[in-house]
Amino acid sequence: MAGRLSGTNQRQLKALQNYGRYLGLAFQAYDDILSVRRTDRQLGKETKKDKNSPNIVNLFGEKKAQGIISAYVKKAEEQLDIFEGKADTLKAILRHI
């Protein structure tokens, strides 16, 4: 929505959509890792409830999951190249993850 309101063209809008997709995938994968590594108290929510679910850690293992997260973050960052340095805030969000 922010892209539409700020007057982006179709290519930029598609880049923002892809950025959001990859950011969301990276965030979910990282959340799956945290659910394995942390306690309920540390995260403020129930952990280890997904130990038998098909989450990224259960499917690929923690090490491979970390590699997948890195790949998603890289793909998200590449989407921002079209903005020629005007997407520093969005890049900072990726680094925060």
C-alpha positions in Angstrom: 0.0 0.0 0.0 2.8 2.4 0.8 4.3 1.7 -2.6 1.0 2.7 -4.3 0.6 5.8 -2.2 4.2 7.0 -2.9 3.8 6.7 -6.7 5.9 3.8 -7.5 5.9 2.4 -11.0 4.8 -1.2 -11.7 8.4 -2.6 -11.6 9.0 -0.9 -8.2 5.7 -2.1 -6.9 6.6 -5.7 -7.9 10.0 -5.3 -6.2 8.3 -4.2 -3.0 5.9 -7.2 -3.2 8.8 -9.6 -3.6 10.7 -7.8 -0.8 7.8 -8.4 1.5 7.5 -12.0 0.5 11.1 -12.8 1.1 11.2 -10.8 4.3 8.1 -12.7 5.6 9.7 -16.1 4.7 12.9 -15.2 6.5 11.0 -13.9 9.5 9.0 -17.1 9.8 12.0 -19.3 9.4 13.8 -17.4 12.1 10.8 -17.7 14.3 10.9 -21.4 13.8 14.6 -21.5 14.9 13.8 -19.4 18.0 11.0 -21.8 19.0 13.6 -24.5 19.1 16.4 -22.6 20.8 14.6 -20.5 23.3 12.3 -21.0 26.3 8.7 -19.9 26.7 9.9 -17.3 29.2 12.6 -15.9 26.8 10.2 -15.4 23.9 7.1 -14.6 25.9 5.1 -17.3 24.0 4.8 -21.0 23.9 7.8 -22.7 22.3 8.5 -26.2 21.2 4.8 -26.7 20.4 5.8 -27.2 16.7 8.2 -30.0 17.4 6.2 -32.4 15.2 5.0 -29.9 12.6 6.5 -29.4 9.1 8.4 -26.2 10.0 11.7 -25.3 8.4 13.8 -26.6 11.3 12.0 -30.0 11.2 12.2 -30.3 7.5 15.8 -29.2 6.9 17.6 -29.0 10.3 18.8 -25.8 12.0 22.0 -25.3 10.0 20.3 -25.6 6.6 17.4 -23.4 7.9 20.0 -20.7 8.7 21.3 -20.9 5.2 17.8 -20.6 3.8 17.2 -17.5 5.9 20.4 -15.9 4.5 19.2 -16.6 1.0 15.8 -15.1 1.6 17.4 -12.0 3.1 19.7 -11.7 0.2 16.8 -12.0 -2.3 14.8 -9.4 -0.4 17.7 -7.0 -0.4 18.3 -7.5 -4.1 14.7 -6.4 -4.7 15.6 -3.0 -3.3 18.3 -2.3 -5.9 15.7 -0.7 -8.2 15.3 2.1 -5.6 18.9 3.2 -6.1 19.8 3.9 -2.4 16.4 5.2 -1.4 15.4 2.1 0.5 17.8 2.2 3.5 15.1 1.8 6.0 13.9 -1.4 4.3 17.4 -2.7 4.3 17.8 -1.9 8.0 14.7 -4.0 8.7 16.4 -6.9 7.0 19.6 -6.5 9.0 17.5 -6.4 12.2 16.1 -9.8 11.4 
